[in-house]
Amino acid sequence: MTDETSHHRFLTLVQVAEELNVKQSLVQGLIRTGELRAFQVGGRGMWRVGRRDVEDYIDQAYKRTAERIAAGELTDDGDTAEGE
C-alpha cells in the first residue's frame, strides 16, 4: 500500500484502482463479480473496500497465476500457452 492509503482501514474505489494500477471500472467489475469484497456506505456510489480485502485479492491473484503457470496455461512471461 502507498503511504497515503496505508493508515486507512477502508479505501475508496479510486484508491483501490490506484493501488492495483488499474481503472476504476475494473475495480467496480471485481466487486460486481464478487472477486473483491466491498460495501456501500451512505448514498449512491459511496463504496469502500477494506485494506485487508485488497491484500487478500492480491494473494489470490498470485495463487491463480501460479496455478495457471503450473498447469501450462501461461508461460513465465505471461503469454497464454495457446498464443492468445
Helices and strands as residue ranges (DSSP letters): H 3-6, E 10-11, H 13-20, H 24-33, E 39-40, E 47-50, H 51-70
